[in-house]
């Protein structure tokens, strides 16, 4: 599994590590780890709605912070369970830019096995770093 | 055992990490706990409470309550009072769920009257109070109306037929923090929250039907003053929820803003990014204080419209008006806030910015700001236990002055959610609880497993520690019979 939940940080919250060869894969996996806290079976989400997303930040770490918060925002504002379809991340002089599409559908309690609401991405132990094997993220979600 | 060697025992219930424990500590850190609770405390509590002690402007001590556990920024159960002139305000000292809090409501029904209809009652509460991930509320508002609501809190509910004047009087700050200015909240925060008014949420948020058994009344005089024990085996309703997506977005917005200005503009260095802060007397600090008050008011209004719906359900079920059923509030307490209050420091009364993160204000008898009916008793304090193990009503004590009149807020977790989910099965837990006389409805068996009783500290030990430390006094233990959770 490209992400793994941890029980050794912040007992009241949910922590996970994600690893990937590319930044796009890391963002996709971290998004899935975040959404799976709320919806237990991501494969049960029908991809009937598409949301375009464009975010810019000064570095990869804050870009992932914004990206995960975007997913949490759509869950509250539109009741949408979204997972990344296509993502492109590019670096320029002004920072790092993410463009992509998210796909999913509105929460349907009859079909989706829902679990615990995610309120926010916290800064506790939060880290995104490049290693010799690729990218690694540690995220603690407030639930 | 995680207890640092530097931890000193001050009294049976008070423990201290001296300023020498960590570089940058400005005051010592104090933890209220019995010896057993301190030995079981998360390592994160010692790390985080000592981090809080490094924040600019902190007064007297950084505190942690007996239910303290590992959170982010402050420990959950953390308390810090800042000098409003030289100190900071920190979203990590308040939490993402701003004004997450508890409300306790009386009925004049007995357990004998309610038990035959319990399943129907809990099912109806579950159907009528939206719960679970991303739920939308039953009060339909436009974004502009919502901006008005968050400036008024419970007053908006009174104007719109969701509250009584008595409800407002029985709510901390009468259900509205003054100075809330919606121009300081983002469109995103409004968009995330305007359709969530009247929702419970998930996680440890719940609405519980409880019984006051005569043998569980510890202080008959205070119990009577709070309206408990008017009938034998009296049924009461307790619920726990907060400011929902609106408050979460306000906290996220300002956490990001503070991270960007804290070092660059104000030269503040912190030991943990989750303690991001700004000088209280700065444009950013004041904007957050005002936006936070909007989220506080949203939470008061959220609990108020949920109370309205509880009244409708009971009225419908028992064919009597809410007044006839005695559906009166005992009190509404806030957990995650920062407030300007006057406290004594070195013999002088002084205005302080008191951060309470997962802790409860607990004013003693005679304190300004309490309803007149509680002037002699002290403030009612509502402490919710796990769904399996019961809850407590307590009262604030005069001896709580040292900790800025603050006490615990719940049991406090001992097991991570991840571990609890691996250890317990929600459907099995639901059946076992029903066999023990607690009927639970939930949107999520996974979420239910996370809230299993053994994942929490022993509530009896936690409240006993608050009483022995002089923070709050036990009035009655409340036994659950029905529960809805997200």
HADDOCK unambig.tbl for C-alpha pairs under 7 A between the chains (distance, minus, plus):
assign (segid A and resid 6 and name CA) (segid B and resid 418 and name CA) 6.82 0.50 0.50
assign (segid A and resid 7 and name CA) (segid B and resid 416 and name CA) 5.41 0.50 0.50
assign (segid A and resid 7 and name CA) (segid B and resid 418 and name CA) 5.30 0.50 0.50
assign (segid A and resid 7 and name CA) (segid B and resid 419 and name CA) 5.95 0.50 0.50
assign (segid A and resid 10 and name CA) (segid B and resid 70 and name CA) 4.80 0.50 0.50
assign (segid A and resid 10 and name CA) (segid B and resid 71 and name CA) 5.00 0.50 0.50
assign (segid A and resid 10 and name CA) (segid B and resid 72 and name CA) 6.83 0.50 0.50
assign (segid A and resid 11 and name CA) (segid B and resid 70 and name CA) 5.93 0.50 0.50
assign (segid A and resid 11 and name CA) (segid B and resid 413 and name CA) 6.68 0.50 0.50
assign (segid A and resid 11 and name CA) (segid B and resid 415 and name CA) 6.11 0.50 0.50
assign (segid A and resid 11 and name CA) (segid B and resid 416 and name CA) 3.87 0.50 0.50
assign (segid A and resid 11 and name CA) (segid B and resid 417 and name CA) 6.25 0.50 0.50
assign (segid A and resid 12 and name CA) (segid B and resid 71 and name CA) 6.47 0.50 0.50
assign (segid A and resid 12 and name CA) (segid B and resid 413 and name CA) 6.51 0.50 0.50
assign (segid A and resid 12 and name CA) (segid B and resid 416 and name CA) 6.09 0.50 0.50
assign (segid A and resid 12 and name CA) (segid B and resid 417 and name CA) 6.36 0.50 0.50
assign (segid A and resid 13 and name CA) (segid B and resid 417 and name CA) 6.80 0.50 0.50
assign (segid A and resid 14 and name CA) (segid B and resid 417 and name CA) 6.78 0.50 0.50
assign (segid A and resid 14 and name CA) (segid B and resid 418 and name CA) 6.98 0.50 0.50
assign (segid A and resid 38 and name CA) (segid B and resid 133 and name CA) 6.67 0.50 0.50
assign (segid A and resid 73 and name CA) (segid B and resid 192 and name CA) 6.20 0.50 0.50
assign (segid A and resid 75 and name CA) (segid B and resid 134 and name CA) 5.64 0.50 0.50
assign (segid A and resid 76 and name CA) (segid B and resid 134 and name CA) 4.84 0.50 0.50
assign (segid A and resid 76 and name CA) (segid B and resid 192 and name CA) 5.46 0.50 0.50
assign (segid A and resid 76 and name CA) (segid B and resid 245 and name CA) 6.20 0.50 0.50
assign (segid A and resid 77 and name CA) (segid B and resid 191 and name CA) 5.86 0.50 0.50
assign (segid A and resid 77 and name CA) (segid B and resid 192 and name CA) 4.26 0.50 0.50
assign (segid A and resid 77 and name CA) (segid B and resid 193 and name CA) 6.82 0.50 0.50
assign (segid A and resid 79 and name CA) (segid B and resid 134 and name CA) 5.45 0.50 0.50
assign (segid A and resid 113 and name CA) (segid B and resid 444 and name CA) 6.90 0.50 0.50
assign (segid A and resid 114 and name CA) (segid B and resid 133 and name CA) 6.62 0.50 0.50
assign (segid A and resid 114 and name CA) (segid B and resid 443 and name CA) 6.90 0.50 0.50
assign (segid A and resid 114 and name CA) (segid B and resid 444 and name CA) 5.67 0.50 0.50
assign (segid A and resid 115 and name CA) (segid B and resid 444 and name CA) 5.07 0.50 0.50
assign (segid A and resid 115 and name CA) (segid B and resid 446 and name CA) 5.47 0.50 0.50
assign (segid A and resid 115 and name CA) (segid B and resid 447 and name CA) 5.09 0.50 0.50
assign (segid A and resid 116 and name CA) (segid B and resid 133 and name CA) 6.29 0.50 0.50
assign (segid A and resid 116 and name CA) (segid B and resid 202 and name CA) 5.75 0.50 0.50
assign (segid A and resid 116 and name CA) (segid B and resid 203 and name CA) 5.40 0.50 0.50
assign (segid A and resid 116 and name CA) (segid B and resid 447 and name CA) 5.55 0.50 0.50
assign (segid A and resid 117 and name CA) (segid B and resid 133 and name CA) 4.77 0.50 0.50
assign (segid A and resid 117 and name CA) (segid B and resid 202 and name CA) 5.72 0.50 0.50
assign (segid A and resid 117 and name CA) (segid B and resid 203 and name CA) 6.56 0.50 0.50
assign (segid A and resid 119 and name CA) (segid B and resid 96 and name CA) 6.98 0.50 0.50
assign (segid A and resid 119 and name CA) (segid B and resid 245 and name CA) 6.85 0.50 0.50
assign (segid A and resid 119 and name CA) (segid B and resid 248 and name CA) 5.82 0.50 0.50
assign (segid A and resid 120 and name CA) (segid B and resid 248 and name CA) 6.51 0.50 0.50
assign (segid A and resid 120 and name CA) (segid B and resid 252 and name CA) 6.92 0.50 0.50
assign (segid A and resid 122 and name CA) (segid B and resid 274 and name CA) 6.80 0.50 0.50
assign (segid A and resid 123 and name CA) (segid B and resid 273 and name CA) 5.77 0.50 0.50
assign (segid A and resid 123 and name CA) (segid B and resid 274 and name CA) 4.81 0.50 0.50
assign (segid A and resid 124 and name CA) (segid B and resid 72 and name CA) 5.49 0.50 0.50
assign (segid A and resid 124 and name CA) (segid B and resid 73 and name CA) 6.91 0.50 0.50
assign (segid A and resid 124 and name CA) (segid B and resid 273 and name CA) 6.92 0.50 0.50
assign (segid A and resid 124 and name CA) (segid B and resid 274 and name CA) 5.60 0.50 0.50
assign (segid A and resid 143 and name CA) (segid B and resid 203 and name CA) 6.43 0.50 0.50
